[in-house]
Amino acid sequence: MATANAKKQYYVMEFIGTGDSFFGGSANDRILTTDGVFLDEHRIDIDGYKLITHCPDDAAERAQLAKNKRPGSTVSVLHE
Protein backbone atom coordinates (compact mmCIF):
# COMPACT_ATOMS: atom_id res chain seq x y z
CA MET A 1 0.00 0.00 0.00
CA ALA A 2 1.41 3.42 -0.95
CA THR A 3 2.07 5.97 1.72
CA ALA A 4 0.46 9.42 1.64
CA ASN A 5 3.85 11.02 0.92
CA ALA A 6 4.72 8.77 -2.02
CA LYS A 7 4.79 10.53 -5.38
CA LYS A 8 2.60 9.05 -8.08
CA GLN A 9 4.36 7.69 -11.13
CA TYR A 10 2.80 8.56 -14.48
CA TYR A 11 3.19 6.80 -17.80
CA VAL A 12 1.59 7.04 -21.25
CA MET A 13 -0.38 4.39 -23.16
CA GLU A 14 -1.72 4.44 -26.70
CA PHE A 15 -4.93 2.46 -27.27
CA ILE A 16 -6.34 1.39 -30.64
CA GLY A 17 -8.74 -1.29 -31.82
CA THR A 18 -11.37 -3.25 -29.97
CA GLY A 19 -11.35 -6.57 -28.16
CA ASP A 20 -8.47 -8.76 -27.05
CA SER A 21 -6.50 -10.00 -30.07
CA PHE A 22 -6.18 -13.44 -28.40
CA PHE A 23 -9.93 -13.80 -28.92
CA GLY A 24 -10.03 -12.38 -32.45
CA GLY A 25 -10.19 -8.68 -31.57
CA SER A 26 -8.09 -5.92 -33.07
CA ALA A 27 -6.81 -4.19 -29.92
CA ASN A 28 -3.13 -3.22 -29.98
CA ASP A 29 -2.14 -1.12 -26.98
CA ARG A 30 1.37 0.32 -26.72
CA ILE A 31 3.42 2.09 -24.08
CA LEU A 32 5.53 5.23 -24.51
CA THR A 33 9.25 4.56 -24.06
CA THR A 34 12.08 6.80 -22.96
CA ASP A 35 13.02 7.10 -26.68
CA GLY A 36 9.72 8.86 -27.41
CA VAL A 37 8.16 6.00 -29.38
CA PHE A 38 5.25 3.71 -28.61
CA LEU A 39 6.09 -0.01 -28.42
CA ASP A 40 4.10 -3.12 -27.54
CA GLU A 41 4.48 -3.82 -23.82
CA HIS A 42 5.59 -7.40 -24.40
CA ARG A 43 8.45 -6.20 -26.67
CA ILE A 44 10.20 -4.02 -24.09
CA ASP A 45 11.83 -4.34 -20.71
CA ILE A 46 9.15 -2.28 -18.98
CA ASP A 47 11.17 -1.40 -15.87
CA GLY A 48 14.12 -0.04 -17.81
CA TYR A 49 12.56 1.43 -20.93
CA LYS A 50 9.08 2.63 -19.98
CA LEU A 51 8.81 6.42 -19.71
CA ILE A 52 8.02 7.23 -16.06
CA THR A 53 7.56 10.75 -14.70
CA HIS A 54 6.20 12.25 -11.48
CA CYS A 55 4.37 15.05 -13.32
CA PRO A 56 1.22 14.35 -15.35
CA ASP A 57 1.78 17.49 -17.44
CA ASP A 58 5.25 16.24 -18.42
CA ALA A 59 3.77 12.88 -19.44
CA ALA A 60 1.09 14.61 -21.54
CA GLU A 61 3.70 16.81 -23.25
CA ARG A 62 5.86 13.81 -24.08
CA ALA A 63 2.81 12.02 -25.49
CA GLN A 64 2.22 14.93 -27.87
CA LEU A 65 5.81 14.60 -29.11
CA ALA A 66 5.63 10.84 -29.70
CA LYS A 67 7.14 9.97 -33.06
CA ASN A 68 4.84 7.12 -34.04
CA LYS A 69 1.33 7.85 -32.74
CA ARG A 70 -1.21 6.09 -34.95
CA PRO A 71 -4.13 8.00 -36.51
CA GLY A 72 -7.37 7.23 -34.69
CA SER A 73 -5.69 6.02 -31.50
CA THR A 74 -6.43 7.29 -28.00
CA VAL A 75 -3.45 8.37 -25.90
CA SER A 76 -3.84 8.48 -22.12
CA VAL A 77 -1.69 9.46 -19.17
CA LEU A 78 -2.06 6.84 -16.44
CA HIS A 79 -0.63 6.50 -12.94
CA GLU A 80 0.55 3.54 -10.92
C-alpha positions in Angstrom: 0.0 0.0 0.0 1.4 3.4 -1.0 2.1 6.0 1.7 0.5 9.4 1.6 3.8 11.0 0.9 4.7 8.8 -2.0 4.8 10.5 -5.4 2.6 9.0 -8.1 4.4 7.7 -11.1 2.8 8.6 -14.5 3.2 6.8 -17.8 1.6 7.0 -21.2 -0.4 4.4 -23.2 -1.7 4.4 -26.7 -4.9 2.5 -27.3 -6.3 1.4 -30.6 -8.7 -1.3 -31.8 -11.4 -3.2 -30.0 -11.3 -6.6 -28.2 -8.5 -8.8 -27.0 -6.5 -10.0 -30.1 -6.2 -13.4 -28.4 -9.9 -13.8 -28.9 -10.0 -12.4 -32.4 -10.2 -8.7 -31.6 -8.1 -5.9 -33.1 -6.8 -4.2 -29.9 -3.1 -3.2 -30.0 -2.1 -1.1 -27.0 1.4 0.3 -26.7 3.4 2.1 -24.1 5.5 5.2 -24.5 9.2 4.6 -24.1 12.1 6.8 -23.0 13.0 7.1 -26.7 9.7 8.9 -27.4 8.2 6.0 -29.4 5.3 3.7 -28.6 6.1 0.0 -28.4 4.1 -3.1 -27.5 4.5 -3.8 -23.8 5.6 -7.4 -24.4 8.4 -6.2 -26.7 10.2 -4.0 -24.1 11.8 -4.3 -20.7 9.2 -2.3 -19.0 11.2 -1.4 -15.9 14.1 0.0 -17.8 12.6 1.4 -20.9 9.1 2.6 -20.0 8.8 6.4 -19.7 8.0 7.2 -16.1 7.6 10.7 -14.7 6.2 12.2 -11.5 4.4 15.1 -13.3 1.2 14.3 -15.4 1.8 17.5 -17.4 5.2 16.2 -18.4 3.8 12.9 -19.4 1.1 14.6 -21.5 3.7 16.8 -23.3 5.9 13.8 -24.1 2.8 12.0 -25.5 2.2 14.9 -27.9 5.8 14.6 -29.1 5.6 10.8 -29.7 7.1 10.0 -33.1 4.8 7.1 -34.0 1.3 7.9 -32.7 -1.2 6.1 -35.0 -4.1 8.0 -36.5 -7.4 7.2 -34.7 -5.7 6.0 -31.5 -6.4 7.3 -28.0 -3.4 8.4 -25.9 -3.8 8.5 -22.1 -1.7 9.5 -19.2 -2.1 6.8 -16.4 -0.6 6.5 -12.9 0.6 3.5 -10.9 
